[in-house]
């Protein structure tokens, strides 16, 4: 689900429009004040004149010019504030109004993506994928253990409890989750449950199939890589679904390790699901990846019937 340059530019244009709208609104309010409080406009003009005059004094060597300017500007500012209040306006009536006060509708804070921009990017990614609709169907409210029995049921319930604890302690305890086991036994469903809860709580969650993640990391989508690579390392939770279904070579393995390692160093949680056994995981990937996962992830084996196939069979019988 890569984001193209065109889509990224579209988001930034929205921010530009927000800034333009703020400036237009501020100008309309200023014209309103000038019309209703002529003295306010006179003070604004005086500010310009005073600033120029004190700048000349400063250039002429007047060491008190800067301090005098600050004092004069403060006095004029207080007069303007008094005029607004006297006319029935709030003192901050002419202050710009932003959708996001953190970035002031620029999308960036100190050169880094603001949380609001990150959320917009993720929202667009979900919009163009099927995951948004999937999360409406697959969440804790639709979760059921009726398909499991015996040891399978015990494992499933333990994993569900671990998922709920993961969500509850998400912002206070760093941990990663690794779901493995039978095909169709509910690993992806539980991943979706976690993603849904955290997204609704305002966390930045990126959800990739293993194939989609590798396409992005390997540079097959260069446009997307420039816009999303840092988010892979900094998002609150990265979900990698169906690890093992992607094409694997030495380069892919190194890119995957780099991603997992960077997130671990930043203590950013990652959730991985796979149909691979632990032995297959070791054989398919490097020892470094196997060691990274087994030593830094809470491992949960989920076994049971292929629920997807069971439901499909039941649907076909109707």
C-alpha positions as CSV (number, residue, x, y, z in Angstrom):
1,X,0.0,0.0,0.0
2,X,2.6,2.5,-1.0
3,X,2.0,6.3,-1.1
4,X,3.0,8.0,-4.3
5,X,4.6,11.4,-4.7
6,X,1.3,12.6,-6.2
7,X,-0.7,11.5,-3.2
8,X,1.9,13.0,-0.8
9,X,1.9,16.3,-2.7
10,X,-1.9,16.3,-2.5
11,X,-1.7,16.1,1.3
12,X,0.8,18.9,1.5
13,X,-1.5,21.1,-0.8
14,X,-4.2,20.6,1.8
15,X,-1.9,22.0,4.4
16,X,-1.1,25.0,2.1
17,X,-4.8,25.6,1.7
18,X,-5.3,25.5,5.5
19,X,-2.5,28.2,5.9
20,X,-4.1,30.3,3.1
21,X,-7.5,30.0,4.7
22,X,-6.0,31.1,8.0
23,X,-4.4,34.1,6.5
24,X,-7.5,35.1,4.6
25,X,-9.6,34.8,7.8
26,X,-7.0,36.8,9.8
27,X,-7.0,39.6,7.1
28,X,-10.8,39.7,7.1
29,X,-10.8,40.1,10.8
30,X,-8.2,42.8,10.7
31,X,-10.2,44.8,8.1
32,X,-13.2,44.4,10.4
33,X,-11.2,45.9,13.3
34,X,-9.9,48.7,11.2
35,X,-13.4,49.6,10.2
36,X,-14.8,49.4,13.7
37,X,-11.8,50.7,15.6
38,X,-10.0,53.3,13.5
39,X,-7.5,54.0,16.3
40,X,-6.3,50.4,16.0
41,X,-5.2,51.0,12.4
42,X,-3.4,54.2,13.4
43,X,-1.4,52.2,16.0
44,X,-0.5,49.6,13.4
45,X,0.8,52.3,11.2
46,X,2.7,53.8,14.1
47,X,4.3,50.5,14.8
48,X,5.9,50.5,11.4
49,X,7.1,54.1,11.7
50,X,8.5,53.6,15.2
51,X,10.4,50.4,14.0
52,X,12.0,52.2,11.1
53,X,12.9,55.2,13.3
54,X,14.6,53.1,16.0
55,X,16.4,51.0,13.3
56,X,18.0,54.2,12.1
57,X,19.0,55.2,15.6
58,X,20.5,51.7,16.1
59,X,22.5,52.1,12.9
60,X,23.7,55.6,14.1
61,X,25.1,54.0,17.2
62,X,22.4,54.6,19.7
63,X,23.0,51.8,22.2
64,X,19.6,52.4,23.8
65,X,17.6,52.2,20.6
66,X,16.8,48.5,20.8
67,X,15.6,48.6,24.4
68,X,13.6,51.7,23.7
69,X,12.0,50.0,20.7
70,X,11.0,47.0,22.8
71,X,9.4,49.2,25.4
72,X,7.5,51.3,22.8
73,X,6.2,48.2,21.0
74,X,5.1,46.7,24.3
75,X,3.2,49.9,25.1
76,X,1.5,50.0,21.7
77,X,0.6,46.3,21.9
78,X,-1.1,46.9,25.3
79,X,-3.0,49.8,23.8
80,X,-4.2,47.6,21.0
81,X,-5.3,44.9,23.4
82,X,-7.2,47.5,25.5
83,X,-9.0,48.8,22.3
84,X,-10.1,45.3,21.4
85,X,-11.5,44.6,24.8
86,X,-13.2,47.9,25.0
87,X,-14.9,47.2,21.7
88,X,-16.2,43.8,22.9
89,X,-13.6,41.7,21.1
90,X,-11.5,39.0,22.8
91,X,-7.8,40.0,23.2
92,X,-6.7,37.2,20.9
93,X,-9.3,38.0,18.2
94,X,-6.6,38.6,15.6
95,X,-4.5,35.6,16.4
96,X,-4.3,33.0,13.6
97,X,-6.5,29.9,14.1
98,X,-4.9,26.6,13.3
99,X,-6.3,23.1,12.8
100,X,-3.2,21.9,14.5
101,X,-1.5,24.1,17.0
102,X,1.6,21.9,17.2
103,X,2.7,22.5,13.6
104,X,0.6,25.6,12.8
105,X,-0.8,23.7,9.8
106,X,2.6,23.3,8.1
107,X,2.7,19.5,8.7
108,X,6.1,19.7,10.3
109,X,7.6,20.5,13.7
110,X,11.3,21.1,13.9
111,X,11.8,19.6,10.5
112,X,10.0,16.4,11.3
113,X,6.5,15.2,10.3
114,X,3.9,16.4,12.8
115,X,1.6,13.7,14.3
116,X,-1.3,15.2,12.3
117,X,0.6,14.7,9.0
118,X,1.5,11.2,10.0
119,X,-2.1,10.4,10.7
120,X,-3.2,11.8,7.4
121,X,-0.7,9.6,5.6
122,X,-1.8,6.5,7.4
123,X,-5.5,7.4,6.9
124,X,-4.8,7.6,3.1
125,X,-2.9,4.3,3.1
126,X,-5.8,2.6,4.8
127,X,-8.3,4.3,2.5
128,X,-6.6,2.8,-0.6
129,X,-6.3,-0.7,1.0
130,X,-8.8,-3.2,2.2
131,X,-7.6,-3.1,5.8
132,X,-10.0,-0.3,6.8
133,X,-13.1,-2.4,6.0
134,X,-11.4,-5.4,7.4
135,X,-10.9,-3.7,10.8
136,X,-14.7,-3.1,10.9
137,X,-15.2,-6.8,10.7
138,X,-12.3,-8.2,12.6
139,X,-12.0,-6.7,16.1
140,X,-12.5,-7.7,19.7
141,X,-16.3,-7.2,19.5
142,X,-16.5,-9.9,16.8
143,X,-13.9,-12.2,18.3
144,X,-15.0,-15.7,19.2
145,X,-13.4,-18.8,20.5
146,X,-16.1,-21.3,19.5
147,X,-13.8,-22.8,16.8
148,X,-11.2,-24.0,19.3
149,X,-11.1,-27.0,21.6
150,X,-8.7,-28.4,24.2
151,X,-5.1,-27.2,24.0
152,X,-6.0,-25.0,21.0
153,X,-8.6,-23.2,23.0
154,X,-6.2,-22.7,25.9
155,X,-3.5,-21.3,23.7
156,X,-6.0,-19.0,21.9
157,X,-7.4,-17.6,25.2
158,X,-3.9,-17.0,26.5
159,X,-3.0,-15.2,23.3
160,X,-6.1,-13.0,23.5
161,X,-5.3,-12.1,27.1
162,X,-1.8,-11.2,26.0
163,X,-3.2,-9.0,23.2
164,X,-5.4,-7.1,25.6
165,X,-2.5,-6.7,28.0
166,X,-0.3,-5.5,25.1
167,X,-2.9,-2.8,24.4
168,X,-3.4,-1.8,28.0
169,X,0.3,-1.3,28.6
170,X,1.2,-0.1,25.1
171,X,2.5,3.3,26.2
172,X,4.2,2.2,29.3
173,X,5.9,-1.2,28.5
174,X,7.9,-1.9,25.4
175,X,7.3,-5.3,23.9
176,X,6.9,-7.0,20.5
177,X,4.6,-9.8,19.5
178,X,5.1,-12.8,17.2
179,X,2.2,-15.0,16.2
180,X,2.9,-18.3,14.5
181,X,1.1,-21.6,14.1
182,X,-1.7,-23.2,12.0
183,X,-2.9,-21.7,8.7
184,X,-6.2,-19.8,9.2
185,X,-6.2,-20.2,13.0
186,X,-6.7,-16.5,13.8
187,X,-3.3,-14.9,13.8
188,X,-4.2,-12.2,11.4
189,X,-7.6,-11.7,13.1
190,X,-5.8,-11.0,16.4
191,X,-3.4,-8.6,14.7
192,X,-6.3,-6.7,13.3
193,X,-7.9,-6.6,16.8
194,X,-4.8,-4.9,18.2
195,X,-4.5,-2.5,15.2
196,X,-8.1,-1.5,15.5
197,X,-7.9,-0.7,19.2
198,X,-4.6,1.3,18.9
199,X,-5.8,3.3,15.9
200,X,-9.0,4.3,17.6
201,X,-6.9,5.3,20.6
202,X,-4.9,7.7,18.3
203,X,-1.8,5.7,17.9
204,X,0.1,5.7,14.6
205,X,-0.2,2.1,13.2
206,X,1.3,1.0,9.9
207,X,0.0,-2.3,8.6
208,X,1.8,-4.2,5.8
209,X,1.6,-7.6,4.3
210,X,5.1,-9.1,4.2
211,X,5.1,-8.7,0.4
212,X,4.0,-5.1,0.6
213,X,6.7,-4.3,3.2
214,X,9.4,-5.9,1.2
215,X,8.3,-4.1,-2.0
216,X,8.7,-0.8,-0.1
217,X,12.0,-1.7,1.6
218,X,13.6,-3.0,-1.5
219,X,13.0,0.2,-3.4
220,X,10.5,-1.2,-6.0
221,X,8.4,1.8,-5.0
222,X,10.9,4.6,-4.9
223,X,8.2,7.3,-4.7
224,X,6.7,5.6,-1.7
225,X,10.0,4.9,0.0
226,X,10.9,8.6,0.2
227,X,7.6,9.4,1.9
228,X,7.2,6.5,4.2
229,X,10.6,5.0,5.1
230,X,11.1,7.0,8.3
231,X,7.5,6.3,9.4
232,X,8.4,2.6,9.3
233,X,11.0,3.2,12.0
234,X,9.1,5.8,14.0
235,X,5.4,4.8,13.9
236,X,3.9,3.6,17.2
237,X,3.2,0.1,15.9
238,X,4.3,-1.7,12.8
239,X,2.3,-4.8,11.9
240,X,3.8,-7.3,9.4
241,X,1.3,-9.9,8.3
242,X,2.0,-13.3,6.7
243,X,5.8,-13.2,7.1
244,X,7.2,-15.9,4.8
245,X,5.0,-15.3,1.8
246,X,7.3,-12.7,0.3
247,X,10.1,-13.5,-2.2
248,X,13.4,-13.8,-0.2
249,X,17.0,-13.2,-1.2
250,X,20.0,-11.9,0.6
251,X,19.1,-8.3,-0.1
252,X,15.5,-8.7,1.1
253,X,16.7,-10.4,4.3
254,X,19.2,-7.6,5.0
255,X,16.5,-5.0,4.5
256,X,14.1,-6.8,6.8
257,X,16.7,-7.1,9.5
258,X,17.5,-3.4,9.2
259,X,13.8,-2.5,9.7
260,X,13.3,-4.8,12.7
261,X,16.6,-3.7,14.2
262,X,16.0,0.0,13.8
263,X,12.6,-0.3,15.4
264,X,14.1,-2.3,18.3
265,X,16.8,0.3,18.9
266,X,14.1,3.0,19.0
267,X,12.0,0.7,21.3
268,X,9.1,0.9,18.8
269,X,6.8,-2.2,19.0
270,X,6.4,-4.5,16.1
271,X,3.8,-7.3,15.6
272,X,4.6,-10.1,13.2
273,X,2.3,-13.0,12.1
274,X,3.4,-16.0,10.1
275,X,2.4,-19.5,9.1
276,X,6.0,-20.6,9.4
277,X,7.2,-22.9,12.1
278,X,10.2,-21.7,14.2
279,X,12.4,-24.2,12.3
280,X,11.2,-22.8,8.9
281,X,11.7,-19.3,10.2
282,X,15.4,-20.1,11.0
283,X,15.9,-21.8,7.6
284,X,14.3,-19.1,5.5
285,X,15.9,-16.1,7.2
286,X,19.3,-15.2,8.5
287,X,20.4,-16.3,12.0
288,X,20.4,-12.6,12.9
289,X,16.7,-12.2,12.2
290,X,15.8,-15.5,13.9
291,X,17.8,-14.4,17.0
292,X,16.3,-10.9,16.9
293,X,12.8,-12.3,16.9
294,X,13.2,-15.1,19.4
295,X,15.1,-12.9,21.9
296,X,13.0,-9.7,21.6
297,X,9.5,-10.9,20.8
298,X,6.8,-12.5,23.0
299,X,6.1,-15.7,21.1
300,X,2.5,-17.0,20.8
301,X,1.7,-20.2,19.0
302,X,-1.9,-20.3,17.7
303,X,-3.2,-23.7,16.6
304,X,-6.6,-24.9,15.5
305,X,-8.8,-25.4,12.5
306,X,-8.6,-23.3,9.3
307,X,-11.4,-20.9,10.3
308,X,-11.4,-19.2,6.9
309,X,-11.9,-22.4,5.0
310,X,-14.5,-23.6,7.5
311,X,-16.5,-20.3,7.1
312,X,-16.1,-20.5,3.3
313,X,-17.4,-24.1,3.3
314,X,-20.4,-23.1,5.4
315,X,-21.2,-20.2,3.2
316,X,-21.1,-22.4,0.1
317,X,-23.6,-24.8,1.7
318,X,-26.2,-22.1,2.0
